[in-house]
Amino acid sequence: MIDNELTRIIRDRRSIRKYKSEQLTEEQLQTLLECGFLAPSGGNSQNWHVTVVQSQDYLGRLSEANRQNILADKDLPQEIKDRFTGSGASVSFGAPTVLFISAKGSDVNACFLAEHIVLAAESLGLGSCYLGGIIRFMKAGGKEFIDELGIPDGYDLLYGIAVGTPDEAPDAKPRDYSKVNYIR
Ligand SMILES: Cc1cc2nc3c(=O)[nH]c(=O)nc-3n(C[C@H](O)[C@H](O)[C@H](O)COP(=O)(O)O)c2cc1C
């Protein structure tokens, strides 16, 4: 791979599941948002929406509701339930900011916005992690948490992105580089 600033950022990014509590600066947050909104979209439709959640009260209530839901699930093995104690109980893994991403119609463009944000976070020395599992809970048993987000009408909540200062440096997950064919 050619080594340059962007390829290093792409190579070094990891999903971070342990964070320090310090909040993003406003400049960092606005940089992430601006990088997200610079993503391409079909016909420049920009059919996305970002809800910035920095309310620790909201994240705490969501975490506890999700935890109670997990603990009440009779089909889940105890070893899974045990993960939802201590720092594992936090839906954002302790990250002080979660960006909830929504889309109107096709979700393709919102995925580009999200990945711009994730790579920009890495470039700023911040960690991030997509949060898909919590959305399943919010859409099933936690609809009031979606209402609180104030997402515009017609938009569908896709996932969250936890962002914060990393407190771990995990190894890269394996990748299958054979998923390509060539017509030359
Ligand atoms: C749409 C999407 C949803 C995800 N949801 C979760 C999640 O709910 N919890 C979690 O810990 N990781 C989640 N991840 C992170 C993946 O597990 C992770 O990207 C994958 O294991 C590869 O690891 P890496 O990101 O460190 O390269 C999600 C990733 C994507 C793209």
Ligand as a Chemical Component Dictionary entry (heavy atoms), coordinates in Angstrom:
data_LIG
# 
_chem_comp.id                   LIG 
_chem_comp.type                 NON-POLYMER 
_chem_comp.pdbx_formal_charge   0 
_chem_comp.three_letter_code    LIG 
# 
loop_
_chem_comp_atom.comp_id 
_chem_comp_atom.atom_id 
_chem_comp_atom.alt_atom_id 
_chem_comp_atom.type_symbol 
_chem_comp_atom.charge 
_chem_comp_atom.model_Cartn_x 
_chem_comp_atom.model_Cartn_y 
_chem_comp_atom.model_Cartn_z 
_chem_comp_atom.pdbx_ordinal 
LIG C1  C1  C 0 -22.836 -0.762 10.835 1  
LIG C2  C2  C 0 -21.917 -1.211 11.940 2  
LIG C3  C3  C 0 -22.442 -1.511 13.192 3  
LIG C4  C4  C 0 -21.617 -1.887 14.242 4  
LIG N1  N1  N 0 -22.152 -2.107 15.481 5  
LIG C5  C5  C 0 -21.349 -2.398 16.517 6  
LIG C6  C6  C 0 -21.894 -2.560 17.830 7  
LIG O1  O1  O 0 -23.098 -2.445 18.053 8  
LIG N2  N2  N 0 -21.040 -2.833 18.849 9  
LIG C7  C7  C 0 -19.688 -2.968 18.643 10 
LIG O2  O2  O 0 -18.978 -3.206 19.605 11 
LIG N3  N3  N 0 -19.139 -2.812 17.403 12 
LIG C8  C8  C 0 -19.927 -2.529 16.347 13 
LIG N4  N4  N 0 -19.385 -2.350 15.082 14 
LIG C9  C9  C 0 -17.930 -2.435 14.898 15 
LIG C10 C10 C 0 -17.491 -3.729 14.201 16 
LIG O3  O3  O 0 -17.607 -4.800 15.101 17 
LIG C11 C11 C 0 -16.038 -3.545 13.719 18 
LIG O4  O4  O 0 -16.005 -2.520 12.750 19 
LIG C12 C12 C 0 -15.444 -4.813 13.111 20 
LIG O5  O5  O 0 -15.350 -5.833 14.072 21 
LIG C13 C13 C 0 -14.034 -4.576 12.526 22 
LIG O6  O6  O 0 -13.176 -4.065 13.527 23 
LIG P1  P1  P 0 -12.432 -2.646 13.340 24 
LIG O7  O7  O 0 -13.519 -1.600 13.185 25 
LIG O8  O8  O 0 -11.623 -2.457 14.597 26 
LIG O9  O9  O 0 -11.584 -2.721 12.123 27 
LIG C14 C14 C 0 -20.204 -2.003 14.023 28 
LIG C15 C15 C 0 -19.687 -1.702 12.756 29 
LIG C16 C16 C 0 -20.520 -1.305 11.736 30 
LIG C17 C17 C 0 -19.916 -0.943 10.395 31 
# 
loop_
_chem_comp_bond.comp_id 
_chem_comp_bond.atom_id_1 
_chem_comp_bond.atom_id_2 
_chem_comp_bond.value_order 
_chem_comp_bond.pdbx_ordinal 
LIG C1  C2  SING 1  
LIG C2  C3  SING 2  
LIG C2  C16 DOUB 3  
LIG C3  C4  DOUB 4  
LIG C4  N1  SING 5  
LIG C4  C14 SING 6  
LIG N1  C5  DOUB 7  
LIG C5  C6  SING 8  
LIG C5  C8  SING 9  
LIG C6  O1  DOUB 10 
LIG C6  N2  SING 11 
LIG N2  C7  SING 12 
LIG C7  O2  DOUB 13 
LIG C7  N3  SING 14 
LIG N3  C8  DOUB 15 
LIG C8  N4  SING 16 
LIG N4  C9  SING 17 
LIG N4  C14 SING 18 
LIG C9  C10 SING 19 
LIG C10 O3  SING 20 
LIG C10 C11 SING 21 
LIG C11 O4  SING 22 
LIG C11 C12 SING 23 
LIG C12 O5  SING 24 
LIG C12 C13 SING 25 
LIG C13 O6  SING 26 
LIG O6  P1  SING 27 
LIG P1  O7  DOUB 28 
LIG P1  O8  SING 29 
LIG P1  O9  SING 30 
LIG C14 C15 DOUB 31 
LIG C15 C16 SING 32 
LIG C16 C17 SING 33 
# 
